[in-house]
């Protein structure tokens, strides 16, 4: 193996490790969110048999809102999709600065 291949292998291992950590954090955060929202639903008087559905409803609403923000941020006032362009160190969409 060449030195370049060994470096690429190290970078790949680090990337896999970083993605694994991020996935683990996301799973634990979802579990905690699920438990808290389910308990909130039970305290609010929702029957035990239906309390499990409350956390997925709240989480899917947040997920769909996030997807909508990301998808709609590239559409200008005329309904034409435009790519964001880098300006300095920030990403600005057309029409954000007036």
C-alpha positions as CSV (number, residue, x, y, z in Angstrom):
1,X,0.0,0.0,0.0
2,X,1.2,3.5,-0.7
3,X,1.3,6.3,1.8
4,X,-1.7,7.9,0.1
5,X,-3.8,4.8,0.4
6,X,-2.9,4.5,4.1
7,X,-3.9,8.2,4.7
8,X,-7.2,7.6,2.8
9,X,-7.9,4.5,4.9
10,X,-7.3,6.5,8.1
11,X,-9.6,9.3,7.0
12,X,-12.2,6.7,6.0
13,X,-12.0,5.1,9.4
14,X,-12.3,8.5,11.2
15,X,-15.3,9.4,9.0
16,X,-17.0,6.1,9.8
17,X,-16.3,6.6,13.5
18,X,-17.7,10.2,13.4
19,X,-20.9,9.0,11.5
20,X,-21.3,6.2,14.1
21,X,-21.1,8.7,17.0
22,X,-23.6,11.0,15.3
23,X,-26.0,8.2,14.7
24,X,-25.7,7.0,18.3
25,X,-26.4,10.6,19.6
26,X,-29.4,10.8,17.3
27,X,-30.8,7.5,18.5
28,X,-30.3,8.4,22.2
29,X,-31.9,11.8,21.6
30,X,-34.9,10.2,19.8
31,X,-35.3,7.7,22.7
32,X,-35.2,10.5,25.3
33,X,-37.6,12.7,23.2
34,X,-40.0,9.7,22.8
35,X,-40.0,9.0,26.5
36,X,-40.6,12.6,27.6
37,X,-43.3,13.3,25.0
38,X,-45.1,10.0,25.9
39,X,-45.0,11.0,29.5
40,X,-46.3,14.4,28.6
41,X,-49.2,12.8,26.7
42,X,-50.0,10.6,29.7
43,X,-50.0,13.6,32.1
44,X,-52.3,15.5,29.7
45,X,-54.9,12.7,30.0
46,X,-54.4,10.8,26.7
47,X,-55.2,7.2,27.3
48,X,-52.2,4.8,27.8
49,X,-53.1,2.9,24.6
50,X,-52.8,6.0,22.5
51,X,-50.0,7.8,24.3
52,X,-47.3,6.1,22.1
53,X,-48.6,7.9,19.0
54,X,-48.0,11.4,20.4
55,X,-44.2,11.4,20.1
56,X,-44.1,10.3,16.4
57,X,-46.7,13.0,15.6
58,X,-44.6,15.7,17.2
59,X,-41.3,14.5,15.8
60,X,-42.7,14.0,12.2
61,X,-44.1,17.6,12.4
62,X,-40.7,18.9,13.3
63,X,-39.0,16.8,10.6
64,X,-41.4,17.9,7.9
65,X,-41.0,21.6,8.9
66,X,-37.3,21.3,8.7
67,X,-37.5,19.6,5.3
68,X,-39.9,22.4,4.1
69,X,-37.5,25.1,5.2
70,X,-34.6,23.5,3.5
71,X,-36.6,22.9,0.3
72,X,-38.2,26.3,0.2
73,X,-35.1,28.4,0.9
74,X,-34.0,28.1,-2.7
75,X,-37.2,29.2,-4.2
76,X,-37.4,32.9,-5.0
77,X,-40.5,35.1,-5.3
78,X,-41.2,34.0,-8.9
79,X,-41.3,30.4,-7.9
80,X,-38.1,29.6,-9.7
81,X,-35.6,27.4,-7.8
82,X,-32.2,29.0,-7.5
83,X,-29.0,27.6,-6.1
84,X,-27.6,29.2,-3.0
85,X,-24.2,30.9,-3.5
86,X,-21.4,31.3,-1.0
87,X,-20.7,34.8,0.1
88,X,-17.7,35.0,2.4
89,X,-18.1,32.4,5.0
90,X,-21.9,32.4,5.0
91,X,-24.5,30.8,2.6
92,X,-26.9,33.4,1.4
93,X,-29.9,32.8,-0.9
94,X,-30.8,35.4,-3.5
95,X,-33.1,38.0,-2.0
96,X,-32.0,37.6,1.6
97,X,-30.1,40.9,1.7
98,X,-32.1,44.0,0.8
